[in-house]
Every structure is written in structure tokens, then in C-alpha cells.
Amino acid sequence: MKTLREMLAEARRAIREEGPEGLKARLASGEPLVLIDVRDPDEYRDGYIEPAVNISRGFLEFRIGTATTDPSVPIVLYCQTGLRSALAAKALTDLGFANVINLAGCYQKWVQSGLPTVKDSPLTTDQIQRYSRHFLLGQVGEKGQRKLLRSKVLLIGAGGLGSPAAYYLAAAGVGTLGLMDGDVVDITNLQRQVLHTTADIGKPKVESGTRTLKALNPDITVIPLPMRITVDNVMETIKDYDLVVDGSDNFETRYLVNDACYLAGKTNVHGSIFQFEGMATVFAPNEGPCYRCLYPTPPPPGLVPS
């Protein structure tokens, strides 16, 4: 009968290992990948590598089908220090999975390398009820909802585009919303800018917007930014957000936001509307063109209404 040392040595001869930097590069590239944390659930809750799914070592062979059905897709396994995941990688290799990788040094090495980890807070009873319909969606589920609660989105503009965008992001449980607008509410805004009411006329849009969003969903944090985006504040403003939603109404701001997002590596969700026509575009740095790529120069002043 083989000893644990012999089993581990045999497993390491049969499997591939890759260090934290290699996994980081794979995740950044967006290549198809299945990342599995084979630790026990209590270890996983204390912190894990995004976007790992948790399948404890003792259940891996029985539940691998819930994580992937394609044996050719790379599977990266990790545990705390490398013992359980090495044995797990050998087991999956024996089952016919052709591209199984063990994370060298595993979670401990990843943390020591200063790479990011995620620790989810337990959902409250109210949150479980509030987001219950999301849990039914395979594309969201509990894991996706937790990610939404950790996410930070900056909305530039609290007007005709920013108002409904902010309202739905708040309802969905996006954990932090930055609401940026230097204007005050005018009576002409009220037929479309749903964050504001008649009682808010003359008040800063970020003030009424913050109050409306917090009333809709007390879970979230709203950061009011009562100012306009400028070349002097744009980089400092966007740096802490995962995503930028540009609902501005002028070309100067659109080009500024585009350039800043490109330089900072931030995804820019851009929208514009005129009367009954509108468009929405997602500009993801290094994954496609940017706003300036599509429209190299702004139109002459006064040519296009806003």
C-alpha cells in the first residue's frame, strides 16, 4: 500500500504545475479557464481567488461535471499549500481531463505574492429575500450577487441617462455607486430624470439622487460627487471604480472620459440619446476599439444637438 508521500510524489510527476504569475496572466487574458478551490467551505469563505468555484476535494470527482463538461478546457486547481490540489489534479487526469494544472504554492503562495483575493460577507436574511430572483438566474446566482455587492460603478451624469442607469444598478445590488453631476434639478428635468421629484427643484442632483437610491436599496453605498468631470480630476475620480457609466451630454466630456478610461484600463459604458433615437456601447480597453477610435474628432460646435 502506497504512503501519502509516495502518492504525492507520483501525482507531482504526472501533473503540470504553474505559479501564481502564470495564473494571473491566464485570468487577465480572458482565455477559457475553470478555476477550482478544493479546500473545505469554511476555508473558502475566509478568502479565495476570483473567479474560483468551491468543490471540496472529497467531492471533486462526483461534482466536476457542475464546473465543466469539456475535458479540453484548462482546469486550474488549488488548495491551501498544494497537497490536496496535487492529488485532485492527478485524479482528474486519470478521469480523462487533458489539461489539468496545479497552482504551485497554491493559495498561500498567491497571498504571499500580494495578488488579490476575495472574502465574502454572509448575506443577511433581508438580502437573501431581496435578491432571491437573481439567485434563480444561472448567469447570476448567489456568487454573482456577491460580486455585484462588492462592485463599484461610477456614473457620470445624473440626468436622462444616468438616472435610470443608477436606479437599476442600485436595485440590482451594486454595492458602491459614485454619482457625479454638478447641476441642480430643474422642472424641465422631471419628465425623464427619475431620480428627482418636484420637491427637489433647485437642489443638487447628486443630493436628490443619493436620497432616492438609498431609499430604494439601503444595502448600497452612494458617493455623491457634486462637480463636473475635468482634466484635473478625472484620473483621481475613476481610479477606485470597477466600471464607468458615461451619461454625459457633451462631446468634450465623452472624449475626456474615454481617454481617461483607456489610460486607466477601466471599462467605459457609454450611452447617448436624441429624441427617440439612442445608442449604447461598451468600450473595454485592449478588447476592442474605444470611442475615439470610432469617432477620431468631435463634430464642429453646434452641428450635432445634445
Buried (B, 14 or more C-beta within 10 A) or exposed (E): EEEEEEBBEBBBEEBBBBEBEBBBEBBEEEEEBBBBBBBBEEBBBEBBBEEBBBBBBEEBBEEBEEBBEEBEBBBBBBBBEBBBBBBBBBBBBEEEBEBBBBBBBBBEBBBEEEBEEBEBEEBEEEBEEBBEEBBEEEEBBEBBBBBBBBBBBBBBBBBBBBBBBBBEBBBBBBBBBBBBBBBBBEEEBBEEBBBBBEEBBEBBBBBBBBBBBBEBBEBBEBBBBBEBBEEEBBEEBBEEBBBBBBBBBEBEBBBBBBBBBBEBEBBBBBBBBEEEEEEEBEBBBEEEEBBBEEBEEBEEEEEEEE
